[in-house]
Amino acid sequence: MPEASDNPSLSAVAFHILVAVASGSRHGYGIMKEVATATGGEVKLNAGTLYTTIRRLLDDGLIRETVAPRGLDEVDERRRYYAITPAGRRAAEIELARLKSVVQRAAATLRPRHSG
């Protein structure tokens, strides 16, 4: 796996979008709902931020447009679906490792010290 220094860190929005499409393709509104659900409502993406970030992720090759998933009861031809690419999965994994490291360092720094 590439080192975290090989890739710049992802924005929080980009990371949430990659995680949302990591388990299967979703359309824009589905991504918005998944991010809100996964974060307990703490992150709510507006349409402008969502689609600007989706465009950047497409341009960077981290997601791709795909067909609607099979088994949908209702298919709206106007909806565009997005799926993570192998490069997107690697970028999300690198960002996850970076975030874990940040949290570990913060926890160690903030841990109460016992006075002797």
C-alpha positions as CSV (number, residue, x, y, z in Angstrom):
1,M,0.0,0.0,0.0
2,P,1.3,3.5,-0.8
3,E,2.5,5.6,2.1
4,A,0.3,8.4,3.3
5,S,2.9,11.0,2.1
6,D,2.4,9.7,-1.5
7,N,-1.1,11.2,-1.6
8,P,-2.4,14.5,-0.2
9,S,-5.0,14.1,2.5
10,L,-8.6,14.1,1.3
11,S,-11.1,16.7,2.3
12,A,-13.6,15.5,4.9
13,V,-16.4,15.7,2.3
14,A,-14.4,13.7,-0.2
15,F,-13.6,11.1,2.4
16,H,-17.3,10.8,3.4
17,I,-18.3,10.4,-0.3
18,L,-15.7,7.7,-0.9
19,V,-16.8,5.8,2.2
20,A,-20.5,6.1,1.1
21,V,-19.8,4.6,-2.3
22,A,-17.3,2.0,-1.1
23,S,-20.1,-0.6,-0.4
24,G,-21.9,0.0,-3.7
25,S,-22.9,2.5,-6.2
26,R,-25.2,5.3,-5.2
27,H,-26.8,8.4,-6.8
28,G,-26.2,11.9,-5.4
29,Y,-29.2,12.0,-3.1
30,G,-28.3,8.5,-1.9
31,I,-24.8,9.6,-1.0
32,M,-26.2,12.6,0.9
33,K,-28.5,10.3,2.9
34,E,-25.7,7.7,3.6
35,V,-23.3,10.4,4.8
36,A,-26.0,11.8,7.1
37,T,-26.9,8.4,8.4
38,A,-23.3,7.2,8.9
39,T,-22.4,10.4,10.8
40,G,-25.5,10.4,13.0
41,G,-26.7,13.5,11.2
42,E,-23.5,15.4,12.1
43,V,-22.5,15.8,8.5
44,K,-25.2,17.1,6.1
45,L,-23.9,17.7,2.6
46,N,-25.6,20.4,0.5
47,A,-26.1,19.8,-3.2
48,G,-23.5,22.3,-4.2
49,T,-20.7,20.9,-2.1
50,L,-21.7,17.3,-3.0
51,Y,-21.7,17.8,-6.7
52,T,-18.6,20.0,-6.8
53,T,-16.7,17.3,-4.8
54,I,-18.1,14.5,-7.0
55,R,-16.8,16.3,-10.1
56,R,-13.4,16.6,-8.5
57,L,-13.4,12.9,-7.5
58,L,-14.4,12.0,-11.0
59,D,-11.6,14.1,-12.5
60,D,-9.1,12.6,-10.1
61,G,-10.2,9.0,-11.0
62,L,-11.3,8.2,-7.4
63,I,-14.9,7.5,-8.4
64,R,-16.6,6.7,-11.8
65,E,-20.1,6.9,-13.2
66,T,-21.8,3.6,-13.3
67,V,-25.1,2.1,-14.2
68,A,-27.9,1.8,-11.6
69,P,-27.5,-1.1,-9.3
70,R,-29.6,-4.2,-10.1
71,G,-32.8,-4.9,-8.3
72,L,-34.0,-1.4,-7.9
73,D,-37.8,-1.2,-8.0
74,E,-37.7,2.2,-9.6
75,V,-35.0,3.4,-12.0
76,D,-34.9,7.1,-12.9
77,E,-32.9,7.6,-16.1
78,R,-31.9,11.1,-15.0
79,R,-30.0,9.9,-11.9
80,R,-26.3,9.4,-12.2
81,Y,-24.8,6.7,-10.1
82,Y,-21.2,6.7,-8.8
83,A,-18.9,3.9,-7.7
84,I,-15.5,3.9,-6.1
85,T,-12.5,3.0,-8.2
86,P,-9.5,1.0,-7.0
87,A,-7.5,4.3,-6.7
88,G,-10.4,5.8,-4.7
89,R,-10.4,2.8,-2.3
90,R,-6.6,3.2,-1.9
91,A,-7.0,7.0,-1.2
92,A,-9.8,6.3,1.3
93,E,-7.6,3.7,3.1
94,I,-4.7,6.1,3.2
95,E,-6.9,8.8,4.6
96,L,-8.3,6.4,7.2
97,A,-4.8,5.5,8.3
98,R,-3.9,9.2,8.5
99,L,-7.0,9.9,10.6
100,K,-6.3,7.0,13.0
101,S,-2.8,8.3,13.5
102,V,-4.0,11.8,14.2
103,V,-6.5,10.4,16.8
104,Q,-3.9,8.2,18.4
105,R,-1.4,11.2,18.8
106,A,-4.2,13.4,20.1
107,A,-5.3,10.7,22.6
108,A,-1.7,10.3,23.8
109,T,-1.2,14.0,24.2
110,L,-4.5,14.6,26.0
111,R,-4.2,11.5,28.3
112,P,-4.2,12.6,31.9
113,R,-0.8,12.5,33.5
114,H,-0.4,11.1,37.0
115,S,1.6,13.4,39.3
116,G,4.1,11.4,41.3
